[in-house]
Amino acid sequence: MNQIKRFEFRFGSTYLTLEVPPFYVNFQKRNFSSIMEWKNPPKEGVVVYIYVTRYRHVDTLLLLKRLHPDFDLPDELKDSGAAIEEPSPKEFEEFAKAIKIEGLVTAIKGLEEEREYGGNGIWIKRIDLFRLYMLLIIKESKWTVRPAISKENISGYGFEIPIDTGMVEPFMEELREGEFEEIHNHVENQHFHLTLDSLERCVGLAKEWDYYFSTRTRWRQTVFLS
């Protein structure tokens, strides 16, 4: 690479919001750093922008279940998820038009033309010897997207979790030997840079500790299936 390249991950079609500040991928360290922290910008590399929809959040999860039956929904949505798998392709197409989610269908299919779907809410982008993963993290019908990175022939995944400042000590106690790398201080939270042994561990820690989930706010479901 001989210049800064922009990598975008857009999950949704309308009311897209930049989920976190754009971040620079440090491939050698297998971690990320916010470009808001830059003092001396690098001359090459990759900057990642993650955009997610802020519209019909629960319906998006149900649609993903329809497109990928392997996708594991939260317990409170499993009945609706089973129902959305039943219509025939033609019936589902008419249903999508009727409730005006056809744009979302197109957006997700377009996303997966450029990013490999790795199963259960994981999308993968290969960059040279590295793999950049976008992980859909779900808790109580609320969700976000967080990145992870790996390199061929090297074990582990680079992962970052924003932690409420008041929860730093108990979070440190939760970490296993060898997982902690460094902390970056931010205004409202602390960003922990970690090396984890699996993507499942990344998702599990994020669901339990990510600052984003600390408000316990639930989104309203706008479509109910029976």
C-alpha positions in Angstrom: 0.0 0.0 0.0 1.3 3.4 -0.9 -1.6 5.7 0.1 -4.4 6.0 2.6 -7.3 3.9 1.4 -10.9 4.2 2.6 -12.9 1.1 3.5 -16.6 1.5 4.1 -19.0 -0.9 5.7 -22.6 0.2 5.2 -25.3 -1.9 6.9 -28.7 -0.6 5.9 -30.1 1.7 3.2 -31.7 4.7 5.0 -30.9 6.9 8.0 -27.3 5.7 8.0 -25.1 7.0 10.9 -21.4 6.8 11.4 -21.3 4.2 14.2 -17.9 5.2 15.6 -15.3 7.7 14.6 -13.3 6.5 11.6 -10.4 4.4 12.6 -7.0 3.5 11.2 -6.1 -0.1 10.8 -2.6 -0.9 12.2 -1.9 -4.1 10.3 1.4 -4.9 12.0 -0.1 -4.6 15.5 -3.4 -6.0 14.4 -5.3 -3.2 16.1 -7.2 0.0 15.4 -6.8 3.7 16.3 -9.3 6.5 15.9 -8.2 9.1 13.4 -9.4 11.7 15.9 -6.3 10.9 17.8 -3.9 11.5 14.9 -1.1 13.9 15.5 1.1 12.8 12.6 -1.1 11.1 10.0 0.5 8.1 8.4 1.1 8.2 4.6 -0.3 4.8 3.8 -2.8 2.2 5.2 -6.5 1.8 5.5 -9.1 3.9 7.3 -12.4 2.2 8.1 -15.8 3.9 8.2 -18.7 1.9 9.7 -22.2 3.1 8.9 -25.4 1.5 10.3 -29.0 2.3 9.9 -30.9 4.0 12.6 -34.3 2.9 11.3 -36.3 -0.2 11.9 -33.6 -2.0 13.9 -35.6 -5.1 14.9 -37.0 -5.5 11.4 -33.4 -5.5 10.1 -32.6 -8.5 12.3 -35.6 -10.3 11.1 -34.7 -9.6 7.5 -31.2 -10.9 8.1 -32.7 -14.1 9.5 -34.7 -14.5 6.3 -31.6 -14.0 4.1 -29.4 -16.2 6.3 -31.3 -19.0 8.2 -28.1 -19.7 10.2 -28.4 -16.3 11.9 -29.1 -16.6 15.6 -31.8 -14.2 16.7 -32.3 -13.1 20.4 -34.8 -15.3 22.2 -37.6 -12.7 22.1 -37.5 -12.6 18.3 -37.2 -16.3 17.6 -41.0 -16.8 16.9 -41.0 -13.8 14.5 -37.8 -15.1 12.9 -39.4 -18.5 12.3 -42.5 -16.9 10.8 -40.4 -14.7 8.4 -38.8 -17.9 6.9 -42.1 -19.4 5.9 -43.3 -17.3 2.9 -42.2 -18.4 -0.5 -39.7 -16.2 -2.4 -42.6 -14.5 -4.3 -44.6 -14.0 -1.2 -41.7 -12.5 0.6 -40.9 -10.2 -2.3 -44.5 -8.9 -2.1 -44.3 -8.7 1.7 -41.1 -6.6 1.5 -42.7 -4.2 -0.9 -45.8 -3.9 1.2 -43.8 -2.9 4.4 -41.2 -1.0 2.3 -38.1 -2.9 3.2 -37.1 -3.8 -0.3 -34.3 -1.1 -0.1 -32.9 -2.9 2.9 -33.0 -6.2 1.1 -31.0 -4.7 -1.8 -28.5 -3.0 0.5 -27.7 -6.2 2.4 -27.3 -8.2 -0.9 -25.1 -5.4 -2.3 -23.0 -5.5 0.8 -22.4 -9.2 0.4 -21.3 -8.9 -3.2 -18.2 -7.1 -1.8 -17.9 -8.6 1.7 -18.0 -12.3 2.2 -20.7 -13.4 4.7 -19.0 -15.7 7.2 -22.2 -16.8 9.0 -24.1 -15.7 12.0 -23.7 -11.9 11.5 -20.1 -11.9 10.5 -18.8 -10.2 7.3 -15.2 -10.6 6.1 -12.9 -8.4 3.9 -9.6 -9.9 2.8 -6.7 -7.4 2.5 -3.4 -9.1 1.6 -2.5 -11.4 4.4 -5.1 -9.9 6.7 -8.8 -10.4 7.3 -11.0 -7.6 8.5 -14.2 -8.8 10.2 -17.3 -6.9 10.9 -19.2 -8.4 13.8 -22.9 -7.8 14.4 -23.2 -7.6 18.2 -26.7 -8.1 19.6 -28.1 -7.7 23.1 -31.7 -7.5 24.0 -32.8 -6.5 20.5 -30.2 -3.7 20.4 -27.3 -4.1 18.1 -24.1 -2.5 16.8 -21.2 -3.4 14.6 -17.6 -3.8 15.8 -14.4 -4.7 13.9 -11.8 -7.4 14.5 -8.7 -8.3 12.5 -6.5 -11.4 12.0 -3.4 -12.3 10.0 -2.6 -15.6 8.2 -0.4 -18.0 10.2 -0.7 -15.9 13.4 -3.2 -16.9 16.1 -5.6 -14.5 17.7 -7.8 -11.6 16.7 -7.2 -7.9 17.3 -10.3 -6.3 18.9 -11.3 -3.1 20.6 -14.0 -2.5 23.2 -15.1 0.9 24.6 -15.6 0.6 28.3 -17.4 2.9 30.7 -14.7 4.6 32.8 -16.4 3.4 36.0 -16.2 -0.2 34.8 -12.5 -0.3 34.0 -11.5 -2.3 37.1 -14.1 -5.0 36.9 -13.5 -5.4 33.2 -9.7 -5.8 33.8 -10.6 -8.7 36.2 -12.7 -10.3 33.4 -9.7 -10.5 31.0 -7.7 -13.6 30.6 -3.9 -13.8 30.6 -2.4 -12.4 27.4 -5.6 -10.6 26.2 -4.8 -7.1 27.3 -2.7 -4.9 25.0 -3.2 -1.2 25.8 -5.8 1.4 26.7 -6.6 4.6 24.8 -8.3 7.3 27.0 -11.4 9.0 25.5 -13.8 11.5 27.1 -16.7 9.2 28.1 -15.0 5.8 28.0 -11.8 3.9 27.8 -10.9 2.0 24.6 -9.3 -1.4 25.4 -7.1 -2.9 22.7 -7.1 -6.7 23.0 -5.9 -9.8 21.4 -8.5 -12.6 21.7 -8.4 -16.2 20.8 -11.7 -16.4 18.9 -14.4 -14.3 17.3 -16.8 -15.8 19.8 -14.8 -14.3 22.6 -14.9 -10.9 20.8 -18.7 -11.0 20.6 -19.1 -12.3 24.2 -17.0 -9.6 25.8 -18.7 -6.9 23.7 -22.2 -8.1 24.6 -21.3 -7.9 28.3 -19.1 -4.9 28.5 -19.3 -2.6 25.5 -20.2 1.0 26.5 -22.8 1.1 23.8 -25.1 -1.4 25.6 -24.8 0.2 29.0 -28.0 2.3 28.6 -30.2 -0.8 28.4 -32.4 1.1 25.8 -34.6 -1.2 23.7 -35.7 -0.3 20.2 -39.3 -0.5 19.2 -40.4 -3.3 16.8 -42.5 -1.9 13.9 -43.4 -5.2 12.2 -45.0 -8.1 13.9 -45.3 -11.5 12.3 -47.6 -14.3 13.3 
